């Protein structure tokens, strides 16, 4: 009996190695970093994987200019540690979704993969999406050509649209090899107001009160009934304040006075709580389940929550003041249809983050684009990846 010859995945350690692999590719490739988000969106039909996991290292760090550059395979913990040594952080607070995706033992997410997916954490409400912090990108297109967009200074706007185009393209337009990001200062102190609430209606109202106050809330999430995080039991609205010591003390006292019944969680416990929310840990997604992300206007969140619970046994986590709803439940076409309907009826959008591969292969992972936008997307794909080598079908059929 003859042995089956396994073709190894490709993981070059240089940008030129990535380019050479693409120039020599005779068939489509799965593009990834450490593979922590392999189960997200639609499965890619390809025989080989091209990984950036060996393309590592911080190539530039200028603390005084609040800029950092790193090769795509550099992990999130490595970048966070380098920034923390200078009292800085990634302002978009990108999440580590390994546990939620069911791959808790996988290597940490890479900065290239996070930018490719445009993943942002609780601080998104302050205006910092990950794509908005990208100053520059180096990438290799489907033809194996090395391209650069943007730069390493805050005022450089050359190629800005191309930077934003690559961020959120999920590896379908190019293989990111290096990113340059603007960063921010680590807060001296953090505190969280925990506001007991009866349900999502009261919870979103409390979050709205915090966000519309003058006290600079940087995190606004809600734990529904039956959910817990960092020792906090739901139902509870959570409002984070960060800054220098005196400022946080003053703002916390004023906001607490405006929200009767609230209590304060300080420093270590507060940071642990928001790390869990960032990583969607309270959802406790299980093997065989599906996980969706629904984006709606915050005022629509209670209605969406009610619709989902009426359709199936949905577990929910609200972030971004109620504008982001994480949903976990049985993986089936019926539950997926319920999520799509709830998002559409609320004027929002959905993303299928996790589901068994057979289901992901037949279900839409995100809403269809309007015809004009779909035509534009097809032209961009044809320009950057004419042979369709990069993650074909990852987001939508043909893209």
N, C-alpha and C positions, 0 to 999 in steps of 0.2 A: 504494500500500500504506500503510495507516494505521500510525502508530507506536504502540507499547505505552506506555501511561501508567503510570509507576512511582510508587507512593505512598511518600513518604519515611518512614523510621522517625521516631518521636517521641523527642526527648531534651530535655525541658524543663529549664530552669535553676533552677526554684523548686519548692518543695513544692506550692504552689497549682497550678502548671502540671501536676504529676503528677496531682493530684486532679481537675483539669478534664479531662484526657485520659481518665481512667477514667470520670468521669461521662458523657462524651460517647461512650464506646466502644460501638459497635453489635455488636461481635464479639470473640471471645477475642483476647488479646494475649500475645506473648512478653515476659516480664519479665526484664531483665538489666541488668548494670552495663556493663563493657567487653567482655563476651562471651567472656572467657577460658575459661569453663566451659560454653560453648554445646553442646559435644559430649558432655556428661555426662548420665547417666540417659536417659530416654526423650525423643524429639523432640517438640516442641510444635507442634501443627497450628494455626497462626494466620497471618494475612496480614500483620500489622504487629507491630512491636517497640516496646515502651516501655522506654527506657533511662534510667538514673539517672546516666549518665556526665558530664553537665553540672551535676549537683547536687553541687558540690565545696566544700571548705574546712573547716578545723578551727574549730569554733565555741566551744570551751572547752578550756583546758588549765591544770590546777592541779597543778603538779609536787609541791607540798607535800602534797597530798591524794591523789596518784597516780591522777588521773582525767583522761580526755581524751574530748571529744565531737567528732564529725566528721560532715559530711553524707555520705550513702551513696556518692556517686561519688568520694570522696577515695581516692587510690590507696594501696596498702600502702607503697611506698617513701616517699611524702610523710609518712605517719604515723610510720613508723620513724625518719625523719630528725628530725622534730620532737621525738620522745621521746628520741632519742639525744643531742640537744643539752642535755638535762637529765639525762643518765645513766640513762635509763629505757628500757623495752621492753614489747612486747606479750608477756605471760607465756605465752600459749597457742601462740606461735610459729607463726602461720598460714602455710601454704605458698604458694608461687607455682608453680602447676602448668602454666604455659603450655607449657613444653617437653614435659612428659609428655603433655599433651593435643594436641600437634602444632600448636600455634599460638604458637610461640616469638616471632614478630614482632608479636603482638598487644599492645595497651597493657597495662600492669600490672593485676593484679586490684584491685578496689575493696573497701573495707571493708564496704560493704553486701552485696556478693556473697559475701564470705568468711563473714560472719555468717549470711547466708541458707543457705549450704551447711554451716555449722558445721564448718569445716575447722580442725583442730589439728595441730600438728607434734610432734616428738619429746618435747617437755616435757609432753605429755599424761600421761605416767606419773607426774608429780608431782601430778596432780589438777587440772590446768588445761585443761579443754576450753574452746574459745572461748565457747560459750554460758554457761559458768559465770563468765566475766569481764564479761558484759553487765550493766550497771547499769540502763540505760534504752534504750528504742527509741521513735522516732517513725515512724509508717507510715501508709499510705493503704490502706484496705480496697477490696474490689472494687466498692463502691458510690460510691467517690470521697470517703469521709469520712476526715478526718485524725484519727488516734488517737495516744495516747501511753501508754506503759506504763513503770513504774519511775521512776527519778530520776537524780540526778547525785551522790549520796553513797553511801558503802558500806553504811550501815545502813538504807537505804530498801528495804523489801521489798514495797511496794505494786506490784501487777502483775507480780511476779516470774515467775509461771507463764506469763503472756502473753509476756514477754521470751523465755523459753526455748522457747515454742511457735513463735515466729517464727524463732528460730535453728534452722536445719535444715529449714525448710519449703520451701526452694528456690523462693521467690517464689510459692507457690500460695495463701497466705493473705493476703498484703498486700505492698505495695511499700515496703520499708524506705527511709526518707528521712534518718534521722539515728540514730546509735548513740552511746551513752556507755559507755566501757569502763574497768574498773579495770586499772591497769598495775603493773609492778614494776621494781625497780632492775636496771640492767645489771650483770652480774658483773664484778668487777675482773679476774679471770683465769679462763681455761677450759683444761682439759687433758683428753685422751682416752687411756684405756688400750686398747691394741690387743692382743687375746688370740687367738693362732692356735688354730684348732679344726679338727677333722677333718670335722665335718658338723653338721647342724642339731641333733642330739641333744646334742652337746658344746657347740654354740653357745648353745642356750637354757639349758643348765646353767650356763654361765659368766655369762650375762646375769642369771639368777636369783640366782647367788651375789653379784653386784654389787648387785642391787636389794634383797636381803635383808640386806645388810651395813649397818653404821651410818654409812656414809660419804657418804650423800646424793647418790646418782647421779641426774643429771637427763636422761640420754639413754642408751638401751640398745637397740642395733640390731645386726644381723648381715648381713655381706656373704657370700653363699654362694660356692662355688667358681666361678671364671670371671667374677666381678663385681668392679669396683673403684670407688673413690670417693676423691677428695682424695689420690691417690697411694697409697692402701691397697689391697692385693690380698686378695680372699677366698680361702679361707674364713677369716673372722675375726669375733670378737665385739668390739663397740665399746661402751665405757662412758665417759660424759662426767661430769666433775666441775666445778662452777662455784662461785665465791664470792670472798672476799678472798684475797690472795696466800698468806698463811701457812696458811690453812685448806686451800686446794687442795694446797699442797705436802705437808702432813701427811697428808691423806686419800689422795692419790695414792700416796704411799710405802707406806701401810698396805694399801691395796687391791692394789697391785702385789705386795706380799709374799704376799698371800692367793691370788694367781693367778699361779703360776710360769710363766715364759716370756713374760709380757706386756711390752710396751714402751709408752712414753709419747709422745704427739704433743702438742706445745704450741701455744698461742695461735693465730697466724694459720692454721696448717695445721689445727688443731682446729676453728676456726670455719668454715673452708672445707669441711671434711668434713661437719659437721652441717648446713650450708646445703644441701649436695648431697642429704643424706638427707632433710631437710625437704621438698625440692622433688621427691623421687623421681627424681632425675637418674640414679642408677646403673642404673635399669631400662632406659634407652635404648629407649623404646617407639618403634616404627616405624610409618610410614603403613600403614594397612590392618590393623594389629594391634588387639587388644582389651586393655584393662587393667581388672583387677578389684581390689577391696580386700576382703580377708577378715578378719573380726574373730573371734578365738577365744580361749579361755583359753591362756596361753602354753605350758602343758605339752602342749597338743594340736598345737602348731605343727609339730613334726617329722613327725607322722603326716599332717597336711594336705600338707606339702611332698612327702612320698613319694607320696601319692595323686595329686597334680597332675602330678608328673613321670612317673608311671606312665601317665597318661592322654594327655599331649601334651608337646611340648617347651616346658615352662614355665620362664620366668625369674622369679626370686623375690627380693624384698627384705624382710627382717624388721625391724620396728620395735616400739616399746612392749614390749620384753622378749620378743618373740615373739607378743604378742597381736594384732599387726597385720601382715598379710602382703599385700604388693603383688604382683600376678601379671600377667605379660605373656605373650601367646601368640597363636596364630592366631585370627582372628575367625570363629567358626563356631558353629552351634547345638550341635555336639557338645562343643566346648571349654567353652562356657557351661554346658552340662549337667554337665560334670565339675566345674566350680568350684562350682556349686550343690550337687552331691552331697557334695563334700568338706567344704564349710562345714556342711551339715546334719548329716552323720555326726559331725562334731566338736562339735556343739552350738553352732555359731557362725552368723554372718550374712555375707552378701556384698553388695557394691555394684558395679554395672557402671559404671565411671568413663569408659571410652572404648571406642567401637566404631563401625564405619560405620553411617550413619543407617538403612539398610534393616534391619540386624540389630537396632538399638536399638528400632525400631518394633514388633518382634514378640516380643522377649524381655523377661522381667521384669527390671527394673533392680535390684530388691531383693526380699527375701522378702515373701510375702503376710502381711498382718496377721491376727492371730487375730480371729474374728468380733466379739467385744465391742469390741476396739480399733478395728476397721474401722468399726463403727457410730459410735463416738465421733468418729473422724476425719471421717466424712461429716457429722456434725452441726456440727463446728467449721467445716468448709469451707462448709457452707450458711449459717452465721451470718456469716462474714466475707466470703464471696464467693458470694452466692446465685445470681448470674447466670453463674457459671463463667467469668469473664473472665481470671483470673490463671493463666498457665502450665498450662492444663488438660492432664492426663495426664502431667505431667512426672515424677512419682514412681511413680504407679500409674494404671491406667485410672480416670478419674473424679476423680483428685486432682492 
